[in-house]
């Protein structure tokens, strides 16, 4: 499953530089699939919709740091555990109970983000 940042976030920013997928953004900041990787052209999101990799998308949260679920791999293929959760001083980076994903799905996402 993807990781989410709860509203207990204190906006310290410790998680953002730890993400190997550049999936973490400061509240209010627009995001792109192509941020921090080499993805070009059309990219298929988990819900089946397609976006241009360089298209700016609305922030998931305006108030605190957030994780783009379509870019989160729980650090599978990079680290033994999600690095955002490992460095969070208030333990607000937690598994998203609404988004259960297999190891295979997470590895496939990693491959699609890191060509």
N, CA, C and O atoms as a GROMACS GRO file, in nm:
protein
  460
    1UNK      N    1   0.083  -0.118   0.000
    1UNK     CA    2   0.000   0.000   0.000
    1UNK      C    3   0.088   0.124   0.000
    1UNK      O    4   0.202   0.120   0.046
    2UNK      N    5   0.036   0.230  -0.050
    2UNK     CA    6   0.109   0.357  -0.048
    2UNK      C    7   0.113   0.410   0.095
    2UNK      O    8   0.034   0.368   0.180
    3UNK      N    9   0.203   0.500   0.119
    3UNK     CA   10   0.214   0.566   0.248
    3UNK      C   11   0.141   0.698   0.240
    3UNK      O   12   0.142   0.764   0.135
    4UNK      N   13   0.077   0.738   0.348
    4UNK     CA   14   0.014   0.869   0.356
    4UNK      C   15   0.075   0.946   0.472
    4UNK      O   16   0.133   0.888   0.564
    5UNK      N   17   0.062   1.076   0.466
    5UNK     CA   18   0.105   1.162   0.576
    5UNK      C   19  -0.022   1.214   0.642
    5UNK      O   20  -0.105   1.276   0.577
    6UNK      N   21  -0.035   1.187   0.770
    6UNK     CA   22  -0.156   1.226   0.841
    6UNK      C   23  -0.154   1.374   0.878
    6UNK      O   24  -0.052   1.442   0.862
    7UNK      N   25  -0.266   1.422   0.926
    7UNK     CA   26  -0.275   1.563   0.964
    7UNK      C   27  -0.201   1.596   1.093
    7UNK      O   28  -0.206   1.709   1.141
    8UNK      N   29  -0.132   1.497   1.150
    8UNK     CA   30  -0.044   1.524   1.264
    8UNK      C   31   0.092   1.577   1.220
    8UNK      O   32   0.177   1.607   1.304
    9UNK      N   33   0.112   1.589   1.089
    9UNK     CA   34   0.238   1.638   1.032
    9UNK      C   35   0.269   1.777   1.090
    9UNK      O   36   0.182   1.864   1.098
   10UNK      N   37   0.395   1.796   1.129
   10UNK     CA   38   0.439   1.925   1.183
   10UNK      C   39   0.514   2.008   1.078
   10UNK      O   40   0.573   2.111   1.110
   11UNK      N   41   0.510   1.962   0.952
   11UNK     CA   42   0.574   2.033   0.841
   11UNK      C   43   0.723   2.054   0.861
   11UNK      O   44   0.777   2.159   0.826
   12UNK      N   45   0.791   1.954   0.918
   12UNK     CA   46   0.935   1.968   0.940
   12UNK      C   47   1.014   1.946   0.811
   12UNK      O   48   1.125   1.997   0.798
   13UNK      N   49   0.958   1.870   0.716
   13UNK     CA   50   1.024   1.846   0.589
   13UNK      C   51   1.129   1.737   0.590
   13UNK      O   52   1.197   1.718   0.489
   14UNK      N   53   1.146   1.664   0.699
   14UNK     CA   54   1.248   1.560   0.708
   14UNK      C   55   1.226   1.449   0.606
   14UNK      O   56   1.322   1.388   0.558
   15UNK      N   57   1.102   1.423   0.572
   15UNK     CA   58   1.067   1.312   0.482
   15UNK      C   59   1.101   1.340   0.336
   15UNK      O   60   1.144   1.250   0.264
   16UNK      N   61   1.082   1.462   0.293
   16UNK     CA   62   1.092   1.495   0.150
   16UNK      C   63   1.224   1.451   0.085
   16UNK      O   64   1.219   1.383  -0.018
   17UNK      N   65   1.340   1.486   0.140
   17UNK     CA   66   1.464   1.447   0.072
   17UNK      C   67   1.494   1.297   0.080
   17UNK      O   68   1.582   1.248   0.008
   18UNK      N   69   1.425   1.224   0.166
   18UNK     CA   70   1.450   1.081   0.181
   18UNK      C   71   1.380   0.996   0.076
   18UNK      O   72   1.415   0.879   0.059
   19UNK      N   73   1.283   1.051   0.007
   19UNK     CA   74   1.201   0.974  -0.087
   19UNK      C   75   1.277   0.949  -0.218
   19UNK      O   76   1.313   1.044  -0.287
   20UNK      N   77   1.302   0.822  -0.253
   20UNK     CA   78   1.374   0.792  -0.377
   20UNK      C   79   1.291   0.815  -0.503
   20UNK      O   80   1.344   0.813  -0.614
   21UNK      N   81   1.161   0.837  -0.485
   21UNK     CA   82   1.072   0.857  -0.600
   21UNK      C   83   1.027   1.002  -0.617
   21UNK      O   84   0.948   1.032  -0.706
   22UNK      N   85   1.076   1.091  -0.532
   22UNK     CA   86   1.030   1.230  -0.534
   22UNK      C   87   0.878   1.236  -0.529
   22UNK      O   88   0.814   1.309  -0.605
   23UNK      N   89   0.820   1.156  -0.439
   23UNK     CA   90   0.674   1.148  -0.425
   23UNK      C   91   0.621   1.238  -0.315
   23UNK      O   92   0.499   1.249  -0.298
   24UNK      N   93   0.709   1.303  -0.241
   24UNK     CA   94   0.667   1.385  -0.127
   24UNK      C   95   0.683   1.532  -0.161
   24UNK      O   96   0.786   1.576  -0.212
   25UNK      N   97   0.576   1.607  -0.132
   25UNK     CA   98   0.573   1.750  -0.164
   25UNK      C   99   0.526   1.830  -0.043
   25UNK      O  100   0.449   1.781   0.039
   26UNK      N  101   0.573   1.951  -0.036
   26UNK     CA  102   0.525   2.043   0.067
   26UNK      C  103   0.381   2.081   0.036
   26UNK      O  104   0.343   2.092  -0.081
   27UNK      N  105   0.302   2.100   0.138
   27UNK     CA  106   0.162   2.137   0.120
   27UNK      C  107   0.147   2.257   0.028
   27UNK      O  108   0.221   2.355   0.039
   28UNK      N  109   0.050   2.249  -0.063
   28UNK     CA  110   0.022   2.359  -0.155
   28UNK      C  111   0.104   2.359  -0.282
   28UNK      O  112   0.078   2.438  -0.372
   29UNK      N  113   0.204   2.272  -0.292
   29UNK     CA  114   0.290   2.268  -0.410
   29UNK      C  115   0.232   2.171  -0.513
   29UNK      O  116   0.194   2.058  -0.479
   30UNK      N  117   0.224   2.215  -0.638
   30UNK     CA  118   0.179   2.126  -0.745
   30UNK      C  119   0.285   2.020  -0.771
   30UNK      O  120   0.403   2.042  -0.747
   31UNK      N  121   0.241   1.904  -0.819
   31UNK     CA  122   0.332   1.793  -0.845
   31UNK      C  123   0.323   1.747  -0.990
   31UNK      O  124   0.224   1.772  -1.059
   32UNK      N  125   0.429   1.680  -1.035
   32UNK     CA  126   0.437   1.620  -1.169
   32UNK      C  127   0.489   1.478  -1.156
   32UNK      O  128   0.570   1.448  -1.068
   33UNK      N  129   0.443   1.391  -1.242
   33UNK     CA  130   0.499   1.256  -1.246
   33UNK      C  131   0.649   1.264  -1.275
   33UNK      O  132   0.727   1.188  -1.217
   34UNK      N  133   0.691   1.354  -1.362
   34UNK     CA  134   0.831   1.362  -1.406
   34UNK      C  135   0.926   1.422  -1.303
   34UNK      O  136   1.047   1.419  -1.324
   35UNK      N  137   0.876   1.476  -1.194
   35UNK     CA  138   0.966   1.535  -1.094
   35UNK      C  139   1.062   1.428  -1.040
   35UNK      O  140   1.019   1.328  -0.982
   36UNK      N  141   1.191   1.451  -1.060
   36UNK     CA  142   1.293   1.364  -1.004
   36UNK      C  143   1.317   1.234  -1.077
   36UNK      O  144   1.381   1.144  -1.022
   37UNK      N  145   1.267   1.220  -1.201
   37UNK     CA  146   1.292   1.098  -1.275
   37UNK      C  147   1.301   1.129  -1.424
   37UNK      O  148   1.305   1.246  -1.463
   38UNK      N  149   1.303   1.026  -1.507
   38UNK     CA  150   1.320   1.045  -1.651
   38UNK      C  151   1.194   1.014  -1.731
   38UNK      O  152   1.201   0.998  -1.853
   39UNK      N  153   1.080   1.006  -1.666
   39UNK     CA  154   0.956   0.972  -1.735
   39UNK      C  155   0.920   1.083  -1.834
   39UNK      O  156   0.927   1.202  -1.802
   40UNK      N  157   0.882   1.042  -1.954
   40UNK     CA  158   0.842   1.134  -2.061
   40UNK      C  159   0.707   1.090  -2.115
   40UNK      O  160   0.669   0.974  -2.100
   41UNK      N  161   0.635   1.180  -2.178
   41UNK     CA  162   0.512   1.145  -2.247
   41UNK      C  163   0.397   1.110  -2.154
   41UNK      O  164   0.389   1.161  -2.042
   42UNK      N  165   0.310   1.022  -2.200
   42UNK     CA  166   0.192   0.982  -2.124
   42UNK      C  167   0.229   0.883  -2.015
   42UNK      O  168   0.312   0.795  -2.035
   43UNK      N  169   0.165   0.897  -1.899
   43UNK     CA  170   0.186   0.808  -1.786
   43UNK      C  171   0.048   0.766  -1.736
   43UNK      O  172  -0.039   0.851  -1.718
   44UNK      N  173   0.029   0.638  -1.713
   44UNK     CA  174  -0.100   0.588  -1.667
   44UNK      C  175  -0.100   0.582  -1.515
   44UNK      O  176  -0.017   0.514  -1.454
   45UNK      N  177  -0.195   0.653  -1.455
   45UNK     CA  178  -0.210   0.653  -1.310
   45UNK      C  179  -0.282   0.526  -1.266
   45UNK      O  180  -0.337   0.454  -1.348
   46UNK      N  181  -0.280   0.499  -1.136
   46UNK     CA  182  -0.341   0.379  -1.081
   46UNK      C  183  -0.489   0.369  -1.116
   46UNK      O  184  -0.540   0.259  -1.138
   47UNK      N  185  -0.558   0.481  -1.123
   47UNK     CA  186  -0.702   0.478  -1.155
   47UNK      C  187  -0.730   0.458  -1.303
   47UNK      O  188  -0.846   0.456  -1.345
   48UNK      N  189  -0.623   0.442  -1.384
   48UNK     CA  190  -0.638   0.418  -1.527
   48UNK      C  191  -0.634   0.542  -1.613
   48UNK      O  192  -0.622   0.532  -1.735
   49UNK      N  193  -0.643   0.659  -1.552
   49UNK     CA  194  -0.637   0.782  -1.630
   49UNK      C  195  -0.493   0.807  -1.674
   49UNK      O  196  -0.397   0.762  -1.612
   50UNK      N  197  -0.480   0.881  -1.783
   50UNK     CA  198  -0.348   0.912  -1.837
   50UNK      C  199  -0.321   1.061  -1.822
   50UNK      O  200  -0.408   1.145  -1.842
   51UNK      N  201  -0.198   1.091  -1.785
   51UNK     CA  202  -0.155   1.230  -1.773
   51UNK      C  203  -0.022   1.246  -1.845
   51UNK      O  204   0.054   1.150  -1.858
   52UNK      N  205   0.005   1.365  -1.891
   52UNK     CA  206   0.137   1.395  -1.944
   52UNK      C  207   0.232   1.400  -1.825
   52UNK      O  208   0.200   1.461  -1.723
   53UNK      N  209   0.346   1.338  -1.837
   53UNK     CA  210   0.442   1.330  -1.726
   53UNK      C  211   0.484   1.468  -1.675
   53UNK      O  212   0.519   1.482  -1.557
   54UNK      N  213   0.480   1.569  -1.761
   54UNK     CA  214   0.523   1.704  -1.721
   54UNK      C  215   0.407   1.793  -1.679
   54UNK      O  216   0.427   1.909  -1.644
   55UNK      N  217   0.286   1.740  -1.683
   55UNK     CA  218   0.166   1.816  -1.643
   55UNK      C  219   0.169   1.847  -1.494
   55UNK      O  220   0.197   1.759  -1.412
   56UNK      N  221   0.140   1.971  -1.460
   56UNK     CA  222   0.127   2.009  -1.319
   56UNK      C  223  -0.008   1.959  -1.268
   56UNK      O  224  -0.110   1.974  -1.335
   57UNK      N  225  -0.007   1.900  -1.149
   57UNK     CA  226  -0.128   1.848  -1.088
   57UNK      C  227  -0.153   1.919  -0.955
   57UNK      O  228  -0.060   1.965  -0.889
   58UNK      N  229  -0.279   1.927  -0.919
   58UNK     CA  230  -0.316   1.995  -0.794
   58UNK      C  231  -0.256   1.924  -0.674
   58UNK      O  232  -0.241   1.802  -0.674
   59UNK      N  233  -0.220   2.000  -0.572
   59UNK     CA  234  -0.167   1.940  -0.450
   59UNK      C  235  -0.269   1.845  -0.385
   59UNK      O  236  -0.389   1.869  -0.390
   60UNK      N  237  -0.219   1.740  -0.325
   60UNK     CA  238  -0.304   1.648  -0.250
   60UNK      C  239  -0.347   1.715  -0.119
   60UNK      O  240  -0.456   1.689  -0.069
   61UNK      N  241  -0.261   1.800  -0.065
   61UNK     CA  242  -0.291   1.874   0.057
   61UNK      C  243  -0.237   2.016   0.044
   61UNK      O  244  -0.132   2.039  -0.016
   62UNK      N  245  -0.308   2.109   0.100
   62UNK     CA  246  -0.260   2.246   0.103
   62UNK      C  247  -0.199   2.282   0.237
   62UNK      O  248  -0.131   2.384   0.249
   63UNK      N  249  -0.223   2.200   0.337
   63UNK     CA  250  -0.186   2.236   0.474
   63UNK      C  251  -0.057   2.172   0.525
   63UNK      O  252   0.013   2.230   0.608
   64UNK      N  253  -0.025   2.052   0.478
   64UNK     CA  254   0.093   1.983   0.527
   64UNK      C  255   0.152   1.898   0.415
   64UNK      O  256   0.089   1.877   0.312
   65UNK      N  257   0.274   1.848   0.439
   65UNK     CA  258   0.340   1.764   0.340
   65UNK      C  259   0.249   1.650   0.300
   65UNK      O  260   0.167   1.603   0.380
   66UNK      N  261   0.263   1.605   0.175
   66UNK     CA  262   0.180   1.495   0.127
   66UNK      C  263   0.262   1.405   0.034
   66UNK      O  264   0.366   1.444  -0.018
   67UNK      N  265   0.211   1.285   0.016
   67UNK     CA  266   0.273   1.186  -0.072
   67UNK      C  267   0.180   1.162  -0.189
   67UNK      O  268   0.061   1.137  -0.170
   68UNK      N  269   0.233   1.168  -0.310
   68UNK     CA  270   0.155   1.137  -0.430
   68UNK      C  271   0.149   0.985  -0.439
   68UNK      O  272   0.251   0.920  -0.461
   69UNK      N  273   0.031   0.927  -0.423
   69UNK     CA  274   0.020   0.781  -0.422
   69UNK      C  275   0.067   0.715  -0.552
   69UNK      O  276   0.118   0.603  -0.548
   70UNK      N  277   0.051   0.783  -0.665
   70UNK     CA  278   0.093   0.726  -0.792
   70UNK      C  279   0.245   0.726  -0.810
   70UNK      O  280   0.295   0.671  -0.907
   71UNK      N  281   0.317   0.786  -0.716
   71UNK     CA  282   0.463   0.784  -0.722
   71UNK      C  283   0.523   0.706  -0.605
   71UNK      O  284   0.643   0.679  -0.605
   72UNK      N  285   0.443   0.670  -0.507
   72UNK     CA  286   0.494   0.602  -0.387
   72UNK      C  287   0.510   0.452  -0.413
   72UNK      O  288   0.419   0.386  -0.463
   73UNK      N  289   0.627   0.400  -0.378
   73UNK     CA  290   0.654   0.256  -0.388
   73UNK      C  291   0.687   0.198  -0.251
   73UNK      O  292   0.735   0.085  -0.242
   74UNK      N  293   0.662   0.273  -0.145
   74UNK     CA  294   0.699   0.232  -0.009
   74UNK      C  295   0.849   0.202   0.000
   74UNK      O  296   0.893   0.127   0.087
   75UNK      N  297   0.926   0.260  -0.090
   75UNK     CA  298   1.071   0.241  -0.099
   75UNK      C  299   1.110   0.099  -0.140
   75UNK      O  300   1.227   0.062  -0.129
   76UNK      N  301   1.014   0.019  -0.188
   76UNK     CA  302   1.043  -0.115  -0.236
   76UNK      C  303   1.142  -0.105  -0.352
   76UNK      O  304   1.124  -0.024  -0.443
   77UNK      N  305   1.244  -0.187  -0.347
   77UNK     CA  306   1.347  -0.184  -0.450
   77UNK      C  307   1.459  -0.087  -0.419
   77UNK      O  308   1.561  -0.085  -0.489
   78UNK      N  309   1.442  -0.008  -0.316
   78UNK     CA  310   1.544   0.088  -0.274
   78UNK      C  311   1.593   0.061  -0.132
   78UNK      O  312   1.714   0.057  -0.107
   79UNK      N  313   1.499   0.044  -0.040
   79UNK     CA  314   1.531   0.030   0.102
   79UNK      C  315   1.445  -0.079   0.165
   79UNK      O  316   1.347  -0.124   0.106
   80UNK      N  317   1.481  -0.119   0.285
   80UNK     CA  318   1.408  -0.223   0.357
   80UNK      C  319   1.276  -0.173   0.415
   80UNK      O  320   1.186  -0.252   0.441
   81UNK      N  321   1.265  -0.041   0.435
   81UNK     CA  322   1.144   0.017   0.492
   81UNK      C  323   1.122   0.154   0.431
   81UNK      O  324   1.215   0.215   0.379
   82UNK      N  325   0.998   0.204   0.436
   82UNK     CA  326   0.972   0.339   0.385
   82UNK      C  327   1.057   0.442   0.462
   82UNK      O  328   1.048   0.452   0.584
   83UNK      N  329   1.136   0.515   0.388
   83UNK     CA  330   1.228   0.610   0.451
   83UNK      C  331   1.157   0.729   0.513
   83UNK      O  332   1.206   0.786   0.611
   84UNK      N  333   1.043   0.769   0.459
   84UNK     CA  334   0.969   0.880   0.518
   84UNK      C  335   0.927   0.844   0.660
   84UNK      O  336   0.938   0.926   0.751
   85UNK      N  337   0.878   0.722   0.678
   85UNK     CA  338   0.836   0.677   0.811
   85UNK      C  339   0.955   0.664   0.905
   85UNK      O  340   0.944   0.693   1.025
   86UNK      N  341   1.068   0.622   0.851
   86UNK     CA  342   1.187   0.602   0.934
   86UNK      C  343   1.239   0.733   0.992
   86UNK      O  344   1.293   0.734   1.103
   87UNK      N  345   1.224   0.844   0.919
   87UNK     CA  346   1.280   0.971   0.966
   87UNK      C  347   1.177   1.063   1.030
   87UNK      O  348   1.215   1.165   1.088
   88UNK      N  349   1.050   1.030   1.022
   88UNK     CA  350   0.946   1.119   1.073
   88UNK      C  351   0.950   1.127   1.225
   88UNK      O  352   0.937   1.026   1.293
   89UNK      N  353   0.968   1.248   1.279
   89UNK     CA  354   0.977   1.262   1.425
   89UNK      C  355   0.843   1.246   1.498
   89UNK      O  356   0.842   1.228   1.620
   90UNK      N  357   0.732   1.253   1.426
   90UNK     CA  358   0.601   1.241   1.493
   90UNK      C  359   0.521   1.121   1.442
   90UNK      O  360   0.402   1.109   1.469
   91UNK      N  361   0.587   1.032   1.368
   91UNK     CA  362   0.524   0.908   1.319
   91UNK      C  363   0.393   0.932   1.244
   91UNK      O  364   0.294   0.863   1.268
   92UNK      N  365   0.394   1.030   1.155
   92UNK     CA  366   0.271   1.058   1.079
   92UNK      C  367   0.276   1.001   0.937
   92UNK      O  368   0.181   1.021   0.861
   93UNK      N  369   0.383   0.932   0.900
   93UNK     CA  370   0.391   0.864   0.770
   93UNK      C  371   0.352   0.719   0.794
   93UNK      O  372   0.429   0.640   0.849
   94UNK      N  373   0.230   0.686   0.752
   94UNK     CA  374   0.174   0.555   0.783
   94UNK      C  375   0.116   0.490   0.657
   94UNK      O  376   0.086   0.559   0.559
   95UNK      N  377   0.099   0.357   0.658
   95UNK     CA  378   0.037   0.290   0.543
   95UNK      C  379  -0.105   0.340   0.522
   95UNK      O  380  -0.180   0.363   0.617
   96UNK      N  381  -0.141   0.356   0.396
   96UNK     CA  382  -0.275   0.400   0.360
   96UNK      C  383  -0.368   0.278   0.356
   96UNK      O  384  -0.354   0.194   0.268
   97UNK      N  385  -0.461   0.267   0.450
   97UNK     CA  386  -0.548   0.149   0.456
   97UNK      C  387  -0.641   0.138   0.335
   97UNK      O  388  -0.695   0.030   0.310
   98UNK      N  389  -0.660   0.246   0.261
   98UNK     CA  390  -0.747   0.245   0.144
   98UNK      C  391  -0.674   0.208   0.016
   98UNK      O  392  -0.734   0.203  -0.092
   99UNK      N  393  -0.544   0.182   0.027
   99UNK     CA  394  -0.464   0.158  -0.092
   99UNK      C  395  -0.366   0.044  -0.070
   99UNK      O  396  -0.245   0.065  -0.058
  100UNK      N  397  -0.418  -0.076  -0.064
  100UNK     CA  398  -0.334  -0.194  -0.044
  100UNK      C  399  -0.278  -0.238  -0.178
  100UNK      O  400  -0.352  -0.264  -0.272
  101UNK      N  401  -0.145  -0.247  -0.185
  101UNK     CA  402  -0.078  -0.284  -0.309
  101UNK      C  403   0.026  -0.392  -0.281
  101UNK      O  404   0.094  -0.390  -0.178
  102UNK      N  405   0.038  -0.486  -0.373
  102UNK     CA  406   0.131  -0.597  -0.356
  102UNK      C  407   0.274  -0.550  -0.383
  102UNK      O  408   0.297  -0.443  -0.440
  103UNK      N  409   0.368  -0.632  -0.341
  103UNK     CA  410   0.510  -0.607  -0.368
  103UNK      C  411   0.532  -0.598  -0.518
  103UNK      O  412   0.611  -0.516  -0.565
  104UNK      N  413   0.464  -0.682  -0.594
  104UNK     CA  414   0.478  -0.683  -0.739
  104UNK      C  415   0.432  -0.550  -0.800
  104UNK      O  416   0.499  -0.496  -0.888
  105UNK      N  417   0.320  -0.499  -0.754
  105UNK     CA  418   0.269  -0.370  -0.804
  105UNK      C  419   0.367  -0.259  -0.771
  105UNK      O  420   0.394  -0.173  -0.854
  106UNK      N  421   0.420  -0.260  -0.650
  106UNK     CA  422   0.514  -0.155  -0.608
  106UNK      C  423   0.643  -0.161  -0.691
  106UNK      O  424   0.697  -0.058  -0.729
  107UNK      N  425   0.692  -0.283  -0.719
  107UNK     CA  426   0.812  -0.297  -0.802
  107UNK      C  427   0.786  -0.253  -0.946
  107UNK      O  428   0.872  -0.192  -1.009
  108UNK      N  429   0.667  -0.284  -0.997
  108UNK     CA  430   0.631  -0.241  -1.132
  108UNK      C  431   0.626  -0.089  -1.139
  108UNK      O  432   0.673  -0.030  -1.236
  109UNK      N  433   0.570  -0.026  -1.036
  109UNK     CA  434   0.566   0.121  -1.032
  109UNK      C  435   0.706   0.177  -1.027
  109UNK      O  436   0.737   0.274  -1.097
  110UNK      N  437   0.792   0.118  -0.947
  110UNK     CA  438   0.931   0.164  -0.938
  110UNK      C  439   0.995   0.161  -1.077
  110UNK      O  440   1.060   0.257  -1.118
  111UNK      N  441   0.976   0.050  -1.149
  111UNK     CA  442   1.034   0.038  -1.283
  111UNK      C  443   0.978   0.142  -1.379
  111UNK      O  444   1.051   0.193  -1.464
  112UNK      N  445   0.850   0.173  -1.367
  112UNK     CA  446   0.790   0.271  -1.458
  112UNK      C  447   0.835   0.414  -1.429
  112UNK      O  448   0.834   0.499  -1.518
  113UNK      N  449   0.874   0.439  -1.304
  113UNK     CA  450   0.921   0.573  -1.267
  113UNK      C  451   1.071   0.592  -1.290
  113UNK      O  452   1.118   0.706  -1.302
  114UNK      N  453   1.143   0.483  -1.296
  114UNK     CA  454   1.290   0.492  -1.309
  114UNK      C  455   1.332   0.413  -1.431
  114UNK      O  456   1.380   0.300  -1.420
  115UNK      N  457   1.314   0.473  -1.547
  115UNK     CA  458   1.343   0.407  -1.675
  115UNK      C  459   1.492   0.387  -1.695
  115UNK      O  460   1.534   0.333  -1.797
   0.00000   0.00000   0.00000
